[in-house]
């Protein structure tokens, strides 16, 4: 089973599991500020679950690519939408600042 490490926690999930669901089920604070209440609930339209992912995940789908091409995101940043990403193997997740996670300052790392 793949291992996910985020916000100082490590947990296992099934291969193919949705990253957003796995993070939320394991108590990881995925959203910044008002995004905790104002988000698309995983359909890929808001972009507030953007994170940096290191490890084995699916390739970005069209929703992920489209949303990250729109402001305030920048497709040149190494981010993924957790709601549109499936875990394939061990991954490490980092969250950045900004309501959409689009900033440059780290909010939390895999270690905490």
Backbone as a printed PyTorch tensor [residue, N CA C, xyz], in Angstrom:
tensor([[[  0.8430,  -1.1970,   0.0000],
         [  0.0000,   0.0000,   0.0000],
         [  0.8800,   1.2500,   0.0000]],

        [[  0.5180,   2.2300,  -0.8060],
         [  1.2840,   3.4800,  -0.8300],
         [  1.2060,   4.2220,   0.5030]],

        [[  2.2710,   4.9420,   0.8090],
         [  2.3130,   5.7850,   2.0020],
         [  2.2550,   7.2470,   1.5780]],

        [[  1.4440,   8.0170,   2.2890],
         [  1.3260,   9.4530,   2.0660],
         [  1.8800,  10.1510,   3.2990]],

        [[  2.7780,  11.1110,   3.0970],
         [  3.3340,  11.8880,   4.2000],
         [  2.9850,  13.3520,   3.9800]],

        [[  2.2910,  13.9400,   4.9730],
         [  1.8440,  15.3320,   4.8770],
         [  1.5970,  15.8800,   6.2690]],

        [[  1.9990,  17.1030,   6.5090],
         [  1.7420,  17.8290,   7.7530],
         [  2.1690,  17.0180,   8.9840]],

        [[  3.3060,  16.3320,   8.8720],
         [  3.8610,  15.5830,   9.9910],
         [  3.2060,  14.2410,  10.2480]],

        [[  2.3810,  13.7860,   9.3260],
         [  1.6850,  12.5090,   9.4820],
         [  2.0430,  11.6020,   8.3040]],

        [[  2.1270,  10.3150,   8.5600],
         [  2.3110,   9.3350,   7.4960],
         [  1.2260,   8.2830,   7.6490]],

        [[  0.5660,   7.9730,   6.5450],
         [ -0.5240,   7.0050,   6.5800],
         [ -0.5660,   6.2570,   5.2580]],

        [[ -1.2020,   5.1170,   5.2520],
         [ -1.3110,   4.2980,   4.0530],
         [ -2.6670,   4.4980,   3.3930]],

        [[ -2.7040,   4.2300,   2.0950],
         [ -3.9630,   4.2740,   1.3480],
         [ -3.8920,   3.2600,   0.2270]],

        [[ -5.0060,   3.0010,  -0.3810],
         [ -5.0640,   2.1120,  -1.5390],
         [ -4.4300,   2.8000,  -2.7450]],

        [[ -3.7840,   2.0410,  -3.5930],
         [ -3.3000,   2.5840,  -4.8670],
         [ -4.5150,   3.0400,  -5.6680]],

        [[ -4.4360,   4.2310,  -6.2370],
         [ -5.5490,   4.7960,  -6.9950],
         [ -6.4660,   5.6700,  -6.1600]],

        [[ -6.1860,   5.7980,  -4.8630],
         [ -7.0200,   6.6270,  -3.9850],
         [ -6.8750,   8.1020,  -4.3460]],

        [[ -7.9570,   8.8560,  -4.1680],
         [ -7.9720,  10.2910,  -4.4230],
         [ -7.1860,  10.9950,  -3.3190]],

        [[ -6.2030,  11.8070,  -3.6910],
         [ -5.3260,  12.4540,  -2.7130],
         [ -6.0960,  13.3690,  -1.7690]],

        [[ -7.0320,  14.1500,  -2.2650],
         [ -7.8200,  15.0450,  -1.4050],
         [ -8.5610,  14.2500,  -0.3340]],

        [[ -9.2150,  13.1880,  -0.7390],
         [ -9.9640,  12.3800,   0.2200],
         [ -9.0550,  11.7490,   1.2580]],

        [[ -7.9180,  11.2370,   0.8230],
         [ -6.9660,  10.6100,   1.7390],
         [ -6.4570,  11.6240,   2.7660]],

        [[ -6.1010,  12.8160,   2.3080],
         [ -5.6000,  13.8490,   3.2200],
         [ -6.6670,  14.2500,   4.2290]],

        [[ -7.8740,  14.4960,   3.7720],
         [ -8.9590,  14.9070,   4.6680],
         [ -9.3260,  13.8020,   5.6580]],

        [[ -9.3800,  12.5630,   5.2030],
         [ -9.7100,  11.4410,   6.0860],
         [ -8.6810,  11.2540,   7.1900]],

        [[ -7.4630,  11.7370,   6.9550],
         [ -6.3910,  11.5780,   7.9340],
         [ -6.0730,  12.8660,   8.6810]],

        [[ -6.9950,  13.8130,   8.6530],
         [ -6.8790,  15.0170,   9.4750],
         [ -5.8710,  16.0400,   9.0010]],

        [[ -5.4970,  16.0080,   7.7440],
         [ -4.5720,  17.0020,   7.2040],
         [ -5.3570,  18.2540,   6.8430]],

        [[ -4.8650,  19.4100,   7.2960],
         [ -5.5070,  20.6940,   7.0530],
         [ -5.1510,  21.1700,   5.6460]],

        [[ -5.9540,  20.7620,   4.6700],
         [ -5.6510,  20.9700,   3.2630],
         [ -5.9110,  22.3810,   2.7620]],

        [[ -6.8320,  23.1060,   3.3920],
         [ -7.2600,  24.4070,   2.8790],
         [ -6.7260,  25.5570,   3.7210]],

        [[ -6.4230,  26.6650,   3.0540],
         [ -5.9550,  27.8830,   3.7120],
         [ -7.1070,  28.8520,   3.9040]],

        [[ -7.1900,  29.4790,   5.0730],
         [ -8.1480,  30.5540,   5.3230],
         [ -9.5780,  30.2040,   4.9870]],

        [[-10.2520,  31.1190,   4.2650],
         [-11.6610,  30.9640,   3.9110],
         [-11.9170,  29.7550,   3.0120]],

        [[-10.8890,  29.2340,   2.3740],
         [-11.0670,  28.0770,   1.4920],
         [-11.5680,  26.8560,   2.2540]],

        [[-11.4240,  26.8630,   3.5810],
         [-11.9640,  25.7540,   4.3830],
         [-13.4720,  25.6440,   4.2080]],

        [[-14.1180,  26.7780,   3.9530],
         [-15.5740,  26.8020,   3.8050],
         [-16.0010,  27.0630,   2.3630]],

        [[-15.1440,  27.7370,   1.6200],
         [-15.4800,  28.1080,   0.2440],
         [-14.5690,  27.3270,  -0.6920]],

        [[-14.9830,  26.1200,  -1.0460],
         [-14.2430,  25.3220,  -2.0150],
         [-15.2310,  24.4710,  -2.8050]],

        [[-14.7830,  23.8820,  -3.8640],
         [-15.6900,  23.1670,  -4.7810],
         [-15.9930,  21.7380,  -4.3380]],

        [[-15.4790,  21.3310,  -3.1970],
         [-15.7400,  19.9960,  -2.6400],
         [-15.2040,  18.8630,  -3.5140]],

        [[-14.1640,  19.1730,  -4.2940],
         [-13.4740,  18.1170,  -5.0210],
         [-13.8100,  17.9330,  -6.4780]],

        [[-14.4930,  18.8990,  -7.0900],
         [-14.8150,  18.7240,  -8.5120],
         [-13.7800,  19.3580,  -9.4430]],

        [[-12.7870,  20.0340,  -8.8750],
         [-11.6880,  20.5540,  -9.6810],
         [-11.8860,  21.9340, -10.2620]],

        [[-12.8850,  22.6720,  -9.7740],
         [-13.1500,  23.9870, -10.3710],
         [-12.5510,  25.1590,  -9.5960]],

        [[-12.2840,  25.0080,  -8.3050],
         [-11.8320,  26.1770,  -7.5410],
         [-10.3070,  26.2950,  -7.4500]],

        [[ -9.6150,  25.1910,  -7.3230],
         [ -8.1590,  25.2200,  -7.2460],
         [ -7.5930,  25.4520,  -5.8590]],

        [[ -8.4180,  25.4560,  -4.8140],
         [ -7.9310,  25.7490,  -3.4640],
         [ -7.1830,  24.5920,  -2.8190]],

        [[ -7.2460,  23.4100,  -3.4000],
         [ -6.5480,  22.2480,  -2.8290],
         [ -5.1880,  22.0350,  -3.4850]],

        [[ -4.6400,  23.0720,  -4.1270],
         [ -3.3470,  22.9510,  -4.8050],
         [ -2.2310,  22.6720,  -3.7950]],

        [[ -1.4410,  21.6660,  -4.0970],
         [ -0.3200,  21.2580,  -3.2660],
         [  0.8470,  20.8520,  -4.1630]],

        [[  2.0350,  20.7990,  -3.5850],
         [  3.1750,  20.2370,  -4.2900],
         [  3.2570,  18.7700,  -3.8860]],

        [[  3.3470,  17.9040,  -4.8750],
         [  3.3810,  16.4690,  -4.6190],
         [  4.6790,  15.9000,  -5.1670]],

        [[  5.3800,  15.1790,  -4.3190],
         [  6.5840,  14.4650,  -4.7370],
         [  6.2860,  12.9810,  -4.6010]],

        [[  6.4790,  12.2350,  -5.6660],
         [  6.2350,  10.8040,  -5.6200],
         [  5.3690,  10.3570,  -6.7720]],

        [[  4.8070,   9.1860,  -6.6160],
         [  4.0900,   8.5300,  -7.6990],
         [  2.5940,   8.8180,  -7.6580]],

        [[  2.1580,   9.6590,  -8.6020],
         [  0.7380,   9.9970,  -8.7480],
         [  0.3820,   9.9520, -10.2310]],

        [[ -0.9060,   9.9980, -10.5250],
         [ -1.3670,  10.0170, -11.9090],
         [ -0.9330,  11.3040, -12.6010]],

        [[ -0.9040,  11.2620, -13.9080],
         [ -0.6280,  12.4560, -14.7010],
         [ -1.7880,  13.4430, -14.5360]],

        [[ -1.5290,  14.7460, -14.6490],
         [ -2.6120,  15.7200, -14.5280],
         [ -3.6990,  15.4950, -15.5810]],

        [[ -4.9500,  15.5140, -15.1440],
         [ -6.0650,  15.3970, -16.0920],
         [ -6.4300,  16.7860, -16.6200]],

        [[ -7.4200,  16.8610, -17.4930],
         [ -7.7700,  18.1400, -18.1200],
         [ -8.2830,  19.1630, -17.1150]],

        [[ -8.9950,  18.7250, -16.0730],
         [ -9.4820,  19.6830, -15.0660],
         [ -8.3200,  20.3050, -14.3010]],

        [[ -7.3840,  19.4540, -13.8970],
         [ -6.2020,  19.9220, -13.1760],
         [ -5.4300,  20.9140, -14.0510]],

        [[ -5.1460,  20.5490, -15.2740],
         [ -4.3850,  21.4190, -16.1760],
         [ -5.1130,  22.7340, -16.4360]],

        [[ -6.4150,  22.6540, -16.6990],
         [ -7.1940,  23.8500, -17.0160],
         [ -7.2080,  24.8160, -15.8410]],

        [[ -7.5180,  24.3260, -14.6300],
         [ -7.6160,  25.2230, -13.4690],
         [ -6.2650,  25.8370, -13.1270]],

        [[ -5.1990,  25.0730, -13.2470],
         [ -3.8720,  25.6080, -12.9250],
         [ -3.3320,  26.5320, -14.0070]],

        [[ -4.0090,  26.6390, -15.1100],
         [ -3.6440,  27.6070, -16.1510],
         [ -4.3510,  28.9390, -15.9560]],

        [[ -5.2430,  29.0290, -14.9840],
         [ -6.0010,  30.2530, -14.7240],
         [ -5.5040,  30.9380, -13.4580]],

        [[ -5.5320,  32.2750, -13.4140],
         [ -5.1280,  33.0000, -12.2150],
         [ -5.9930,  32.6090, -11.0180]],

        [[ -5.4510,  32.6290,  -9.8350],
         [ -4.1180,  33.1000,  -9.4750],
         [ -3.0270,  32.0460,  -9.6280]],

        [[ -3.3700,  30.8830, -10.1320],
         [ -2.3610,  29.8350, -10.3210],
         [ -1.4520,  30.1540, -11.5010]],

        [[ -0.3480,  29.4710, -11.5340],
         [  0.5830,  29.5650, -12.6470],
         [  1.0120,  28.1440, -12.9780]],

        [[  0.8210,  27.7560, -14.2190],
         [  1.1450,  26.3950, -14.6190],
         [  2.6360,  26.1000, -14.4870]],

        [[  3.4480,  27.1450, -14.3720],
         [  4.8910,  26.9280, -14.2460],
         [  5.2840,  26.4810, -12.8430]],

        [[  4.3870,  26.6620, -11.8640],
         [  4.6880,  26.2090, -10.5020],
         [  4.4100,  24.7140, -10.3950]],

        [[  5.1800,  24.0620,  -9.5820],
         [  5.0780,  22.6200,  -9.4030],
         [  3.9510,  22.2890,  -8.4180]],

        [[  2.7080,  22.4550,  -8.8500],
         [  1.5460,  22.2030,  -7.9970],
         [  0.6000,  21.2500,  -8.7000]],

        [[ -0.2290,  20.6120,  -7.9090],
         [ -1.2960,  19.7450,  -8.4110],
         [ -2.5510,  20.0150,  -7.5960]],

        [[ -3.7110,  19.7700,  -8.1790],
         [ -4.9590,  19.8270,  -7.4290],
         [ -5.1280,  18.4720,  -6.7590]],

        [[ -5.1750,  18.4690,  -5.4340],
         [ -5.2920,  17.2040,  -4.7010],
         [ -6.5590,  16.4540,  -5.0990]],

        [[ -7.6180,  17.1880,  -5.4090],
         [ -8.8980,  16.5550,  -5.7460],
         [ -8.8750,  15.8470,  -7.0890]],

        [[ -7.9030,  16.1390,  -7.9140],
         [ -7.8240,  15.5500,  -9.2460],
         [ -6.6120,  14.6260,  -9.3860]],

        [[ -6.0270,  14.2480,  -8.2600],
         [ -4.8000,  13.4600,  -8.2530],
         [ -5.0340,  12.1300,  -7.5450]],

        [[ -4.6170,  11.0510,  -8.1860],
         [ -4.7120,   9.7330,  -7.5770],
         [ -3.3170,   9.2600,  -7.1790]],

        [[ -3.2410,   8.6960,  -5.9880],
         [ -1.9820,   8.1880,  -5.4400],
         [ -1.6620,   6.8500,  -6.0980]],

        [[ -0.4560,   6.7240,  -6.6340],
         [ -0.0240,   5.4700,  -7.2530],
         [  1.0350,   4.7480,  -6.4190]],

        [[  1.8180,   5.5160,  -5.6730],
         [  2.8780,   4.9700,  -4.8300],
         [  3.1230,   5.9460,  -3.6990]],

        [[  4.2310,   5.8240,  -3.0090],
         [  4.5460,   6.7110,  -1.8880],
         [  4.6260,   8.1660,  -2.3580]],

        [[  4.0240,   9.0760,  -1.5800],
         [  4.0550,  10.4960,  -1.9150],
         [  4.3220,  11.3500,  -0.6830]],

        [[  4.8910,  12.5200,  -0.9480],
         [  5.1380,  13.5380,   0.0690],
         [  4.4420,  14.8050,  -0.4130]],

        [[  3.7120,  15.4620,   0.4860],
         [  2.8730,  16.5950,   0.1090],
         [  3.2930,  17.8360,   0.8850]],

        [[  3.3710,  18.9810,   0.1850],
         [  3.6980,  20.2770,   0.7780],
         [  2.6090,  21.2720,   0.4050]],

        [[  2.1920,  22.1030,   1.3670],
         [  1.1610,  23.1230,   1.1300],
         [  1.7890,  24.5100,   1.2180]],

        [[  1.3880,  25.3990,   0.2800],
         [  1.8800,  26.7680,   0.2450],
         [  0.7790,  27.7480,   0.6270]],

        [[  1.1580,  28.9910,   0.8790],
         [  0.2130,  30.0210,   1.3230],
         [ -0.6480,  30.5210,   0.1670]],

        [[ -1.5500,  31.4290,   0.5060],
         [ -2.5160,  31.9580,  -0.4460],
         [ -3.7970,  31.1420,  -0.3690]],

        [[ -4.9220,  31.7720,  -0.6050],
         [ -6.1970,  31.0640,  -0.4980],
         [ -6.2350,  29.8330,  -1.3990]],

        [[ -5.5810,  29.9090,  -2.5490],
         [ -5.5720,  28.8030,  -3.4990],
         [ -4.3110,  27.9490,  -3.3830]],

        [[ -3.4860,  28.2080,  -2.3790],
         [ -2.2310,  27.4780,  -2.2600],
         [ -1.2410,  27.8400,  -3.3410]],

        [[ -1.4200,  29.0290,  -3.9160],
         [ -0.6100,  29.4640,  -5.0540],
         [  0.6400,  30.2300,  -4.6470]],

        [[  0.7900,  30.5190,  -3.3580],
         [  1.8960,  31.3640,  -2.9040],
         [  3.2580,  30.6950,  -2.9620]],

        [[  4.2430,  31.4120,  -2.4530],
         [  5.6170,  30.9250,  -2.4440],
         [  6.1100,  30.5310,  -1.0490]],

        [[  5.3160,  30.8860,  -0.0190],
         [  5.7180,  30.5860,   1.3620],
         [  5.0790,  29.2720,   1.8000]],

        [[  5.8820,  28.3780,   2.3410],
         [  5.4150,  27.0670,   2.7840],
         [  4.5450,  27.2160,   4.0360]],

        [[  3.3720,  26.5970,   4.0210],
         [  2.4830,  26.5480,   5.1750],
         [  2.7980,  25.3100,   6.0090]],

        [[  2.9130,  24.1760,   5.3590],
         [  3.3690,  22.9540,   6.0150],
         [  4.0840,  22.0550,   5.0070]],

        [[  4.9410,  21.2060,   5.5380],
         [  5.7420,  20.2890,   4.7370],
         [  5.3220,  18.8570,   5.0590]],

        [[  5.9200,  17.8780,   4.4030],
         [  5.6100,  16.5200,   4.7820],
         [  5.9480,  16.2350,   6.2580]],

        [[  6.9870,  16.8710,   6.7550],
         [  7.4070,  16.6430,   8.1350],
         [  6.5950,  17.4090,   9.1650]],

        [[  5.8510,  18.3960,   8.7410],
         [  5.0600,  19.1340,   9.7250],
         [  4.8570,  20.5300,   9.4370]]])
